[in-house]
């Protein structure tokens, strides 16, 4: 596996090429998105360069913001969001410094999420709160995997990011059958082209393996559809509006979370 230092020129080159392409397109919304990436990619790379503490800090911050956005979309009460954020953060801390305790932390968090509506005696909405909280734990708790993955996590981040961009442009250009009713704007043509681009990135970064390939090609699009399902249920287009030109943080990490989930399953 290539070191973080060896990935830096590739990531910088991708940003430069993307910037040139965006400038040539003269589309303001794309320029705003590229500026967001120009800030985010160096921060993510620096966190991985720092090592385990940096990745844990990055994953923790991302997880808390993602939980808050998820909680807003799912209309979870504040106490449910707090318990979910604490549990996911606990998973990340355990993955970094007590890996043999990860499952124990996850089980304790699941019990806490079940207990919250029970203690509140919420007969009307308790079942929905319970199920939604457990979904958030399973879905966003996967971010803890970034810590043990190390440099491979950074390679997956780069691969799914490129795959998303390619899928967006080629899907609009080529058209064809829709990928899913959950996300009418996405096409099979874009998904397949994006997967091919993501696999090419893995090969360039010397991060190719069958589990990694499946994570990018299958997990990435699946993660995007999971978020689309949540947003459809909430009746909104984006998970937030604070991230310039890109909605919320969940809109940017949904594919990565799906890829990490597949990476966990395939070991």
TILUM-69111 format. One record per residue (C-alpha): x, y, z; residue in one letter; residue number from 1. Coordinates in pm, 1 decimal, decimal comma. Layout:
BEGIN
east|north|up|r|k
X|Y|Z|a|NUM
...
//
This chain:
BEGIN
east|north|up|r|k
0,0|0,0|0,0|x|1
131,1|345,6|-94,5|x|2
219,8|580,7|193,1|x|3
31,8|904,6|259,6|x|4
332,3|1103,1|137,1|x|5
321,3|919,4|-193,9|x|6
-50,6|995,6|-231,1|x|7
-4,9|1371,7|-191,7|x|8
115,3|1441,4|-551,3|x|9
-174,2|1239,2|-692,0|x|10
-432,0|1420,3|-478,8|x|11
-279,6|1757,0|-560,6|x|12
-273,1|1672,2|-929,6|x|13
-637,0|1565,3|-921,4|x|14
-732,8|1896,3|-760,2|x|15
-534,5|2088,0|-1020,9|x|16
-688,5|1900,9|-1313,9|x|17
-1033,0|1942,1|-1160,0|x|18
-973,6|2313,0|-1116,3|x|19
-873,6|2353,0|-1480,5|x|20
-1180,9|2158,9|-1595,2|x|21
-1410,6|2362,5|-1369,9|x|22
-1254,7|2686,8|-1490,9|x|23
-1307,1|2582,7|-1850,1|x|24
-1672,3|2500,9|-1782,2|x|25
-1732,8|2853,0|-1641,4|x|26
-2011,8|2714,8|-1423,9|x|27
-2035,4|2896,7|-1092,2|x|28
-2185,2|2606,0|-896,8|x|29
-1897,9|2379,7|-1001,8|x|30
-1643,6|2644,8|-905,1|x|31
-1798,8|2672,0|-558,4|x|32
-1785,6|2293,8|-516,5|x|33
-1424,6|2281,2|-631,2|x|34
-1332,3|2548,9|-375,8|x|35
-1489,2|2333,7|-104,2|x|36
-1278,2|2038,1|-219,5|x|37
-967,9|2259,2|-235,5|x|38
-1013,0|2323,9|136,7|x|39
-1131,6|1977,0|238,1|x|40
-876,7|1755,3|61,2|x|41
-568,1|1911,7|228,2|x|42
-738,1|1886,5|569,5|x|43
-822,7|1520,2|517,8|x|44
-473,1|1444,6|387,4|x|45
-312,0|1621,9|683,7|x|46
-522,7|1416,9|925,3|x|47
-405,9|1090,8|767,7|x|48
-46,4|1216,6|761,4|x|49
-66,5|1274,6|1137,8|x|50
-150,4|907,9|1181,7|x|51
-394,6|734,0|1415,3|x|52
-469,9|1041,5|1633,1|x|53
-533,0|1256,2|1326,3|x|54
-762,4|1002,3|1161,6|x|55
-951,8|951,3|1488,1|x|56
-997,3|1327,1|1529,8|x|57
-1112,3|1365,8|1169,0|x|58
-1352,7|1071,2|1193,8|x|59
-1488,5|1201,8|1524,2|x|60
-1562,7|1550,6|1392,9|x|61
-1717,3|1413,3|1073,4|x|62
-1924,8|1163,5|1271,5|x|63
-2069,3|1423,4|1508,8|x|64
-2167,0|1656,5|1223,5|x|65
-2311,3|1366,0|1024,1|x|66
-2514,2|1245,7|1324,9|x|67
-2657,0|1593,3|1377,0|x|68
-2758,1|1615,6|1010,6|x|69
-2904,2|1265,2|1019,9|x|70
-3093,8|1347,9|1338,1|x|71
-3243,8|1657,2|1176,5|x|72
-3346,6|1462,0|866,1|x|73
-3499,2|1180,7|1072,0|x|74
-3662,2|1421,1|1318,0|x|75
-3495,9|1260,6|1618,3|x|76
-3528,2|1439,4|1952,2|x|77
-3214,8|1603,4|2089,9|x|78
-3154,8|1335,4|2351,0|x|79
-3155,9|1064,8|2081,2|x|80
-2906,5|1263,6|1874,9|x|81
-2682,1|1313,5|2176,6|x|82
-2680,6|942,6|2260,5|x|83
-2617,1|849,3|1896,4|x|84
-2331,8|1101,7|1864,9|x|85
-2174,5|976,9|2189,5|x|86
-2198,6|614,8|2075,8|x|87
-2046,9|673,9|1733,1|x|88
-1769,7|883,6|1888,5|x|89
-1709,9|605,1|2140,3|x|90
-1673,5|356,2|1857,7|x|91
-1408,9|574,9|1694,1|x|92
-1215,3|616,8|2018,8|x|93
-1230,6|242,4|2081,2|x|94
-1115,9|166,3|1725,9|x|95
-815,8|392,6|1780,1|x|96
-702,8|293,0|2128,9|x|97
-898,3|-16,3|2240,1|x|98
-990,9|-215,7|1929,6|x|99
-1086,4|-523,9|2129,7|x|100
-1362,8|-316,9|2295,4|x|101
-1531,1|-192,6|1977,2|x|102
-1813,2|-445,1|1979,5|x|103
-1873,3|-388,8|2351,0|x|104
-1900,0|-13,1|2295,8|x|105
-2134,2|-67,8|2002,8|x|106
-2356,0|-302,6|2203,4|x|107
-2371,2|-59,0|2495,7|x|108
-2461,3|223,1|2257,4|x|109
-2735,6|14,8|2095,2|x|110
-2884,4|-59,8|2436,6|x|111
-2871,1|310,9|2525,1|x|112
-3053,7|400,6|2202,1|x|113
-3321,0|143,8|2284,2|x|114
-3349,9|269,5|2641,3|x|115
-3408,6|636,3|2551,7|x|116
-3765,6|600,4|2413,2|x|117
-3843,0|332,5|2671,8|x|118
-3749,0|556,1|2962,8|x|119
-3940,6|843,5|2804,3|x|120
-4247,3|620,0|2775,7|x|121
-4296,8|730,8|2415,7|x|122
-4581,3|504,0|2305,0|x|123
-4664,0|708,7|1994,6|x|124
-4323,4|758,9|1835,2|x|125
-4095,4|531,0|2035,7|x|126
-4069,6|250,0|1780,1|x|127
-3971,5|490,0|1502,1|x|128
-3713,5|658,3|1728,5|x|129
-3568,7|322,7|1827,1|x|130
-3538,8|195,7|1469,7|x|131
-3403,2|524,1|1337,4|x|132
-3141,5|545,0|1612,0|x|133
-3019,3|191,8|1543,5|x|134
-3005,2|267,8|1170,3|x|135
-2790,4|572,3|1244,9|x|136
-2560,2|362,6|1462,6|x|137
-2510,5|94,2|1197,3|x|138
-2477,7|344,6|913,4|x|139
-2257,6|615,3|1065,9|x|140
-2074,6|391,2|1311,4|x|141
-1891,5|255,5|1006,8|x|142
-1679,4|573,3|1014,6|x|143
-1480,3|410,2|1296,0|x|144
-1329,4|181,1|1032,0|x|145
-1126,6|474,3|899,3|x|146
-889,7|441,1|1195,7|x|147
-763,4|85,2|1140,0|x|148
-772,5|119,5|761,5|x|149
-508,7|393,5|770,9|x|150
-378,1|491,2|428,1|x|151
-626,6|262,0|256,5|x|152
-900,4|481,1|400,4|x|153
-748,4|784,0|227,4|x|154
-725,4|588,4|-98,7|x|155
-1092,8|490,8|-70,7|x|156
-1181,9|854,6|-3,9|x|157
-997,9|959,6|-321,5|x|158
-1146,6|677,9|-530,3|x|159
-1511,4|733,2|-430,9|x|160
-1471,7|1111,1|-468,5|x|161
-1348,5|1072,8|-826,2|x|162
-1616,3|811,3|-894,0|x|163
-1888,1|1050,5|-775,0|x|164
-1765,8|1333,8|-996,6|x|165
-1733,8|1112,3|-1305,3|x|166
-2074,3|953,8|-1241,6|x|167
-2234,1|1298,9|-1216,3|x|168
-2097,0|1427,1|-1546,4|x|169
-2119,2|1110,6|-1755,6|x|170
-2468,1|1029,4|-1630,5|x|171
-2594,6|1369,0|-1742,7|x|172
-2408,3|1340,8|-2070,7|x|173
-2496,7|981,8|-2166,4|x|174
-2840,2|950,0|-2007,7|x|175
-3004,4|608,3|-2016,8|x|176
-3197,6|406,8|-1755,8|x|177
-3227,7|548,9|-1404,6|x|178
-3028,2|379,6|-1131,9|x|179
-3313,6|383,1|-879,4|x|180
-3644,5|560,7|-811,4|x|181
-3478,4|683,0|-490,9|x|182
-3246,3|903,0|-696,4|x|183
-3400,9|980,9|-1037,7|x|184
-3111,1|1201,1|-1148,8|x|185
-2861,0|912,5|-1132,1|x|186
-2818,5|687,0|-1432,7|x|187
-2666,6|344,0|-1478,8|x|188
-2434,7|491,2|-1741,0|x|189
-2292,0|738,3|-1491,1|x|190
-2265,8|476,9|-1215,0|x|191
-2070,5|235,7|-1436,1|x|192
-1837,9|506,8|-1567,3|x|193
-1785,2|634,4|-1214,2|x|194
-1703,8|284,1|-1090,5|x|195
-1448,1|242,3|-1369,1|x|196
-1287,0|574,4|-1277,9|x|197
-1278,8|481,7|-909,1|x|198
-1112,5|148,3|-984,5|x|199
-855,1|327,7|-1199,3|x|200
-776,1|555,5|-903,9|x|201
-723,3|251,8|-678,3|x|202
-482,4|108,5|-934,2|x|203
-291,4|436,6|-966,4|x|204
-258,6|461,5|-587,6|x|205
-139,5|99,0|-557,1|x|206
-444,7|29,4|-339,8|x|207
-607,4|-229,0|-565,6|x|208
-762,0|-536,8|-407,6|x|209
-1089,8|-714,6|-469,4|x|210
-1243,0|-594,7|-139,6|x|211
-1135,9|-236,5|-215,6|x|212
-1270,2|-263,5|-570,5|x|213
-1606,3|-392,1|-446,1|x|214
-1614,0|-117,2|-183,5|x|215
-1576,5|152,8|-449,7|x|216
-1785,6|-0,6|-728,8|x|217
-2072,4|-135,2|-514,5|x|218
-2049,2|27,0|-173,1|x|219
-2013,0|381,5|-306,0|x|220
-2337,6|386,3|-509,6|x|221
-2519,0|191,6|-236,7|x|222
-2419,1|447,7|25,3|x|223
-2549,6|724,7|-197,1|x|224
-2885,1|547,1|-228,4|x|225
-2910,3|497,0|148,3|x|226
-2881,4|871,8|198,7|x|227
-3132,5|929,9|-81,1|x|228
-3372,8|701,4|105,8|x|229
-3330,7|904,7|424,9|x|230
-3373,0|1235,7|240,1|x|231
-3679,7|1107,6|55,9|x|232
-3834,1|1017,7|388,3|x|233
-3757,3|1367,9|515,6|x|234
-3881,0|1533,1|196,3|x|235
-3562,1|1734,3|138,6|x|236
-3305,8|1758,8|-140,1|x|237
-2990,3|1808,4|69,3|x|238
-2888,4|1703,8|419,1|x|239
-2790,9|2064,0|496,4|x|240
-2704,1|2400,3|347,0|x|241
-2390,3|2501,7|534,1|x|242
-2131,8|2342,4|301,4|x|243
-2073,2|2580,7|11,2|x|244
-2228,6|2448,6|-306,9|x|245
-2252,1|2096,2|-170,3|x|246
-2543,3|2086,8|73,1|x|247
-2448,6|1910,6|394,4|x|248
-2166,4|1684,6|504,2|x|249
-2376,3|1371,0|460,0|x|250
-2415,2|1463,6|93,4|x|251
-2037,1|1444,0|59,9|x|252
-1958,1|1132,3|265,6|x|253
-2253,3|905,1|181,0|x|254
-2055,3|714,3|-83,5|x|255
-1752,3|684,0|144,8|x|256
-1966,8|541,6|426,3|x|257
-2109,7|283,2|187,2|x|258
-1762,1|192,7|66,9|x|259
-1638,9|153,7|424,5|x|260
-1933,2|-72,6|506,1|x|261
-1847,4|-306,3|218,2|x|262
-1480,2|-296,0|319,3|x|263
-1581,1|-409,3|669,7|x|264
-1794,3|-696,5|539,6|x|265
-1523,3|-818,5|302,6|x|266
-1249,4|-778,4|561,0|x|267
//
